[in-house]
Amino acid sequence: MTTLRAVVRLGDRPPLGEGMVPLVEAHLYGGGLARFVAFRVTDGPELERIPGAYAPDFGADPAYPVTDLLLALPETRGLSAVGQRLDTLSTKADANYGQSFDAMVFTTDVEWGSDGYGRLFEGRSQLEAHPFDGVAEVTLLAGASEAQRDTLAANLDRLDGTTAVYTADRD
C-alpha cells in the first residue's frame, strides 16, 4: 500500500519575521518504489499538481532528493544565489540533450553517463556550493524509513540556508 512518508516544502522568506511563503510542496509516497509527487502552491492557497514523479535513490552516497527538487522546479531555482546560472544550465541541457532539469528529475532516469547527467551534476554542485536564500523544510511522518530520514536530513545539511526537519511521528 502506498502511504505518505514525508512532505518537503520549499519557499521564499517573508518580508518580515520568520517562516516561509511556500512555492512548492512535494509529497514522498512509499510502499514500493518511493517517489515524490510535486505541487505548485498557488493563490488560495491551492496545490497545482506538477506532472510526473521523482524516485530518488535514497541509497546513493550522497543522495540529492531535496537538491533535485530545487533544480527541477523553476520557481525554486531562483531561491539560490546562483539561480540564474542554474536556469542557464537547465536551458543548455534542454538544447543539447532535449531534457531540462525538470524533465531529468520528473520524467527520465538520469544516471551517471547518461545524456545530460553532467549538466545535472554541475547544477547540484552549484546549488550546494552557494548560499540558498529560500527556506527548505521537511516533515517526516511515521512511515518514513531510516534511510529516507537520514538522506533527507543530510541533504538539507548540505544546503547553505534556512532548513528544518520536523518529525510528525504517531504512536
Beta strands, then each sheet from edge to edge (+ up, - down):
strand 1: 3-12
strand 2: 21-30
strand 3: 35-42
strand 4: 46-49
strand 5: 131-141
strand 6: 160-168
sheet 1: 4+ 3- 2+ 1- 5+ 6+
end
